[in-house]
């Protein structure tokens, strides 16, 4: 009886597979209909990336506002691999990636070509949310309380948590029942797994008394399966979650493949933006505001080209100074150490593109949105580790571990690592099954800059993150590397016959067999940029000379100009910048619209915080005073 329906089911399965895997669905998507630019709009938003897509969508909800959204890249609908979580790395190096390069580093990337790192930052509607690993990590409460205590009034944890909740459509019912998560928002968030890799790491961490936690909850010290912005097996970036539903609003005009050359000022007021599409340049006026959402690199570069930045630097490029502000200073980026690889002779641990191309895996993904193709590029879980000698007043993690369900989770070329150095450590693996643990420096003390290379808008900027310039940054990463290696002694690792290759990087081998000096040398030679830069348009008090924007995100000393992206973040957070940027855009939208869409949530949290209710307070704090300390600023 059932057999008669098998051909029909097979045809249906093939059709679904073609729709999802071959990208045939793009022909049924709404396209951006080109139309002529108007001479003026109320708001011009420059950058349709992670935060720009959110902000444009929210502002467009008010039908009486005219908005122009300008994006240098294209529409992500034309690359079907963007939708498939496992294929994140295939987007890197394409037209959807800016592929920025750092200047040669003095203290890191010593085994990279020309000592340069590559930043894979998104280009196109949705920005980096089209090519990141979709991890939803908000950071610690102490991150945001530090912002507020250092001048960014209104950005403490009690102020930003309601916007995280508003944006979120949390799929984990247990998390929703806590006070930290939301349901029904735009941004889908789901658990990864359960996978074999997470089961192994769960036993491993339990053996060393590292608690399983909601890493976006009360306390971050512990581990948890990855929470990722995926819905039904599809990447749920800000283009899908926010912008796409607003594309046909009559008050929102979206232009792609269009570059903002400079902001045009009338006195101290941002009056418009000079745009270029192909060979054509057009000046478009802004009746109310120009809002920059081009990301840390793009926003910084545009401000500098427009005469907003350090006076001496601008004058060196013969750019008229509109405002002497520290634009481009305070650059920070988290950084990963080289991965520690664990190999097992047993099957069933590794997630890979090769396995995902099997017939069964493709059918799982096509029909149910599950299987390996739904994996956020092997990133199955995260752990936050307390340092052995962590000062007691620092109540947030300085060190993290990202666990990838693949013993060879990256290739050297996209990271600019020399092939011979990579092969010496990672070549000819003993097995294709296993795990990789990546230690990550969460709060770098090192600071860098973004500068112009010339006054020509087409020339790339000079990006100098100054990675590992501070010795303490190397010490923390080295501790993470040692921590990861010691996990080989866990019982579950022995049960799986896990092994390390113990190969030494030739450039550091003279320093001994995994001695402290060797590991620090290895960290300096091979490192991986997190690609989550922040800080170059730092938010602070209106009278803070080190701040670029005030707590309303207005550029200091100017009118009609705001910044709404990761560049305003004063210091790197404990998490990733992705969730934080969505929060920033949601909060900025309320500021601009002069609305309070989260008042009920705020009132609820005000009561919980004032009463120090156990639902909201850090469960390791007890009765201690939780006011933020200056120690966060130092790290």
N, C-alpha and C positions, 0 to 999 in steps of 0.2 A: 504493500500500500504506500509506504513511504517512498519506495524507489521511484515511483512515477513523478515525484516532485524534485528529484535530484537534478535533472537537467536545468529546471527553472532556477533552482537555488544556485547552481554553478554560474548561470548567466548573470544572475543578480550579483553574485560575489565578484565576478570579473568586472561588471559595470562599476561597482563601488570601488574596486581596486584601481581601475582606470581613473575614476574621478579624483581619488585621494592621491594615488602614487604617481600618476602621470600628469597631474595638474590640469585635467580637462575641465575642472570646476572653474578655472579662471575665466572661461568664456561666458559663464553665467553671472560673474560678479559685476557690480556696478563700476563703470569706468568714470574717470574724472573727465567731465566734458569741458574742453577748453572754451574759455570765453574771454573777452577782452578785459584787461585790467581797468578798473575805475581810476579816476584821478585821485580819489580820497576814500579812506575808510575810517571808522572810528578807532579801530585797533588793528595794528599790524603785528602779527606774531611771526618772528623769524626763527624757523626751525620746527619741523613737524615730527621730531623724534619722540623719545620716551615721555618727556614732560610736555612738549608742545602739542602732541596729539590729545593729551588729557585736557590741557587748558583750552584749546580751541573748541573741543566738544562741549565743555562746560559753559564757556561764554556764549556759545551758539544757542544754548537753551533759552536765552532771552531773545525773543524774536525781534526786539527793537534795536539790537546791537548789530552793526555791520563789521564783519571781521575778515581780514585777509590773512591766510596762513601761507607762508612762503617756505618751500622745501627745496634744497639743492639736489636731492636724490629723486628717486622715482617711487612708483606705487608697488608695494610688496606682492600684490596679487600676481605679478608676472613671473615670480620665481616660486614654484610649488614646494621646493625644499624648505622654504621658510616655515611652512606650516608643520613640518615633521620634526619633532623635538630632537631625535637622534641625529639629524642631519645638520646640526648647528654649525659644525666646523666647515661644511661645504659652502656656507654663505660667506665665510671669511675669505678675503682675497677677491671677491666679486665686486660688481658695481654697487652693492649694498654695504660696502665697507670702505671707510675713509683710508684705512691702512696708513695711519700716521706713524712716523718713525721718530724716536727720540734722538737727541744729539748723542755722540759717543759718551758713554758713562765712565767715570774715573774709578768708581768703587764697586761696580757691578757689571754683569754681562761680559766678563772678561773672556769668555769662550764663545761669544756671539760675534757674528761678522761685524767688523768695524765697531764692536762694543755697543751696538745699537739695539734697542728694543723696538718691537712693533706693537702699536696699540690698535686693536681691532674694534673700532667704534662705528656704530651703525650710521648709514647714509640712506635716507629714504623715509617715507612715512612710517612712523613707529620706531625709527632710529635703532639704537642698540638693543631694544627689546625684540628686534628681528633676528639677532645673531648671538645673544647671550645664552647662558645655560639655564635661564628661567628660574633660578633659585630665589625664593622669597625669604629674605632675611632682613628684618627691619633694623636690627641693632639693639643696643641696650638703652634702658631708661636713662642711664647716666650720661649717655651721649647727648641726649636732648636737654637734660637738665643743665648740662655744661654750657650748651648754646645759650640758654636763658641767663645763667649766672654770669656769662661773659658779654652781656649786652644785647643779645637777641631776645628781647622781652616778648613773651607771647609764643615762644617756641619750645617751652619746656615739655616734658613728657605728657603731662596732663593736657597740654594744649594740642599736641600732634596726634596722640593716640586716637581721638575721635575721628580724625581724617583717615588714618589707617583702617579703622573699622568701617567707615563709610565706603571706602573704595573696594573693600574685600568681599568676595563671594567664596567663603571658606567651605570646602567640601568635607572636612573632618568634623563630624558631629560632636565629638568629645571636646574639640577645641572651641566650637561655637558655644558650648555650654559654659565656657569660662567668660570672663569679662574682657578678654583681650582680642576677640575676633568678631568679625561681622559676617552676615549672610545676606545675599541678595544684591551686593554691590557689583560694579562693572568688572573687577579684576578677579578672574577665577583662580583659586589657589587649592591645590590638592596634594595629598601625600603620594610619594613615590614608593612603589613596592606593594607588599613585602617581597623582597628579593633575597636570593641566597647570600649575596654580599652583605646585606643589612643584617641578616640572621647571624652570619659569622661575626660581624663587628659588634652586634648586640651582646653576644656571649663574651667577646673579648673585652669590651668596655665594662661589662658587669663584673668580670674578674678583677678589674682594677678599681672598682667602686665608682665608676663614672656614671652618673644617673642619666636615664633617658628622660628627655624634657621636651616641652614645647619651646623651641629656641626663640620664639617670638612672644614668650610669656613672661612670667615673673622674674626668672633668673636665667642667664645664658650659660653658666658653667654646667656642661653636660654634653649629651649628644642626642641627635634625633634624625630620623629619615628625612630626606629632602622634601621640603614643601616647594612646589613648583607651580608656575602660572601656566597651567595646561588645562584644557577642557576637552573631554572626549577624545583624547589623544592628539589634540591640535594645540600648537603653541598659541597662547593667549596673550600676545603682546598688546601694547596700548593702541595700535592701529585697529586690531580686531575688537578689543574691549571698549574703546571709546570712539575713535575718530570715524570708523566706517559707518556707524549708525547716524552720523551727523553730516556725511558728505553731501547729501542732497538738500540740506537746509538752505533756503534761499538767502539767508543772511550770512552764510559762510562760504567764502570763495577760497578754494585751495589751488595753489599753483605749484607744480613740481618742476624739476630740472631748471630751477631758477635760483640764482645766487644773489645774496645781499652783498653789495660792494662796500657800502658805507651808510651810516646813519647821517641824515642831514639835519643840522641844527639851525634854529633861528634864535640867536643869542644863546641862552642856556636851556632852551626847550627843544626836545627832539621833535622835529616837525614832519619827518618822513624818512623813507629809505630809498636809496638808489639801487635798483634791481637790474640784473642782466639775465636774459633768456636767449641762449644762442649768441648772436652778435648784436642783439638789440638791447639797449639800455633804456630804462624807464624810471622816472622819479614818481613815487607814490606817496601821497601825504597821509599823515595820521592825525585825525581831528582830536583824539584824546591821548592815546599812548602808543609807543613802540615797546613791544615786549620781546625780550631775547630769550629764546629757549633752544639755542643751537648747541648746547652741551658745553662742557668746560673748555674744550679747545676752540670750538666755533664761536662761542660768545666772547671769549677773551680776545680772539683775533679780530672780530668785528669791532669791538670797543676800541682797541688800539688803532685800527685803521681809521676810525672815526674821530680820533683825537682825544679819547678818554683813556688815560693811563699815566704812567710815570713820566713826568715832564722831560727829563733828560733823554729817556729812550725815544720818545716821540720826536723830539727835536733832532735826534741823530738821524732820523729818517725823513726829516723835513716835513713832518706832519704838524699842522696847526693844533695847538693844545686847547681843547675845550674845557677839560677838567683834569687837574693833576691828582690822580688817584692811584692806589697800589694795585691796579689791574694786572694780572699775570704773576703776582707774588703768591707765596703761601701754597704752591702746588704740592699736592700729596697724592700718592697712589699706593694702595696695598700691593704687596708683592709676595709671590709664592716661591718657596725653595723648590729645587728639582724633586721630582716624585720619588718616593721610596716604594719599590715594587716587590710584591709578594707573589710567588708562583706556586701553583699546586698541580699535581699530576691528574687530579680528578676534574671531571667536566661539570658544567652547570653553574659556574661562578661568573664567567665573563659575559658581558654584554658587548656586542660588536656589530658593525654594519654588515659584516659577512654573514653572521648568524641571522641578523634581521632580514636578510634577503631570502631566507628560506621560505618555502611555500606556506608552511604552517604559521610562521611569524607574520608574513604578509597578510594572510587571511585574518588572523587575530586583530591586526591593526585596521584592516579595511572594514571588518564587520563590527568590531566592538571598541575600537580606539585603544586597544591594549597591546601587549607584546613589546618587543624590544624597541620598535620604532617610536614608542611613546616615552622612552627613557630620555631624560634631559642630558644627553651626551654622557652617559655612564655615571653622572654625579648623583650618587645614591643616598649619601648622608653627609652630615657635618658634625664635627665635635669642637667644643670650645674648652680649652685646657687652662688650668691655673698654673702659672709658672712656679717652679720650685721655691724661688725666693721672691714671690710677688708681694710688694708692699701691701699691708692690710688695708690702707686707705684707698687702694685702687680696686674698686668693686666690680669691675667689668673685665672680660677676657682681653688679653693682649695677643693671644696665640690661638689660631684655629687649625683644624685639620679637615680637608675635603677628601672624601673617600670616593674613588672612582672604581666601578666594577669592570676594570680592564687593566691588565698588567702593563700595557703600553698605551697609555691614555692620550699621548700627544706625539706629534711628528716634529722633527726639528725645524723644517723649513718655515712653517708659518710663524715660528717664534724667533727665527733668525739665528738659531743655534748652529754652530759649525757641525757639519755632518760627522767629521772624524771624532770630535769630542763626544757627541751623542752616542755614536756607535761603540766607543770604548766602554761606556757605562751601560747602555741599554740595548746594544745590538745582539743578535743571535740569542734570543730569550730561550730558556730551558723549557718553557711551556707557553701555550696561548691562553691558559686559564689562570686567573688570579685577580689581584687588586693593586691599586696604586693609592698611596696616601700622600697628599700634598700639604705640607705645612704652609700656613699663610700668616704673614705679619699684618695684624689688623689695624694697629695704630702707629704707623711709622713716625718716628721723630724727625727723620730727614725731611727737608723742605726744598722745593725746586722752583722753577719759573717757566712761564711761557712768554716768548718774545717774538717780535716780528723779524723775519729775515730781510724784508724790504717793505717798501710802501705799495708794492704790487699785490693786489688782492689774490692773484692766482698763485703766488709763491707760498709754499708751506711754511708754517710757523716753526720757530726753534723751541722744541719741547725738551726741557731738561728737568726730569723728576728728581735728579740727584739721589738716585736709589742707593741705599746702604751707606750714605755718607756718615751717618752717626753709628758708632760702634755698637750701641745697645740694640740697634735693629738687627745686626748680624748675630748677636748673642741670642736674641729671641728666636730667630729662624733656626739657628743651630740647635737650640734646645728642642724645637719642634721636630727637627730631623732625627735627633737622638731618641726622642719619645717614640716616634713612629717605628724606628728600627727595633726598639726594645719590645714592641708588641709581638715580635716573633716568638717570644718566650711564653706567650699565653697558651693555655691548654687547648683551646679551640684551634689555634694555629697549628699545633702539633697534630691534632686529630685530622686536620686536612693536609698534613705533610707539607705545610707551607715552607718555602725557602726564600732566602735573599741571595742575590748573585754575588754580593760583596765585591763587586768590581770597583776599582779605584779610577778616578779621573786622572789621566796622566799628568796634567798640569799641576796637580796637588799631591801626587803619590809620595813624593819625598818627605811629606809631613807625617807619615805614619799611617797605620791601618785603622781608619776611622777614629783617629784621635780628635780632640776638640779643635786643634789647629787645622787638621785635614778638613773637617766638616765645614768650618768657617771659610776655608779656601774654596771648597766646592760650592758653597752658597754664593760666594762672590763671582764664581765663574759661570754657573748656570742658574739662572733665576727666570721666573715667568711673571711678566707684568699682569696685575689683576685687571688692568684696563678699566678702572673705576676712579678716574681722576676727580678731585674736588679742590675747592679752596681758593681759586684764582679771582673770584669776585666775592670774597668773604663777607658774610652778613655780620653786623655788629651794631653797637649803639650809634645813634645819629651823629654823635660827636667823636666817635672813635677814628683816629687817623689811619688805623690799619684796616678799616672796613671799607668796602666798595658800595655795599647796599645797606639800607637800614632795615629794621624788622618788618617794614611793609614791602620790602624788596625793591624799593625805589633807589636808583643810583644817586648817591649823595651829591648834593650841590646842583643837581640838574632837575628838570621838570619833564614829565611825560615819558619817562624811560624806566623800565623795570627789567629785572633779571629773574627768571623762574626756571632754574635748572640746577644741576649738581655743582656748578661753580660757586654757588652761594654758601655751600656747606662749609662751616668754619674749620672742622677737623674730621678726618676719616672716622667713620662709625664702625661699630663692632660687626655690622652686617655688610650687605652689598648695597650699592647705591640705587638699585632698581626700584625697590619698594619705597625708598625714601623720596625718590624723584616723583613718584606718583602722588605721595602724600603732599609734597611741596606744591605741586600743581593744583591739587584739590583745594588746599588751603589758600593759595594765591587767587584761585577763582572766586572764592568767597570774599576775599579782600576787595577785588576789583568790582565784583557785583554788589558789594556792600550788603551781603546777606550772611546769615549764620545758619547754614544747613545742618549743623551738628549740635545745635543748642541743647537738645534733650540729652544727647550722649555726654556733653560737657557737664551738665548739671549733675548727672549720675556720678560721673567720676570725681567731681568736686567733693561730693559727700563721702565717697569711698576714701579719698586721699586725706581729707580733713579728719576723718574718724580713724585713719590708719587701719582700715579694714583688712583682714587677712586675705581677702580675694585679690587685692591689688598690690599689697606690699611685697617686696622681695622676701622670699621665704628663708633666706639665709641672713636676713638683717636682724630679726628679733626686734628688740626695742631700741636699737641704735638709731642715732640721728641719720637720716638719709639725704641730708642736704649735700649737693654735689661739691666736690673738693677741687682745688686748683690742680690736683695731680693729673686729671684728665687732659687738661690743656697742655701739659708737658709731653704727653705721649701722642 
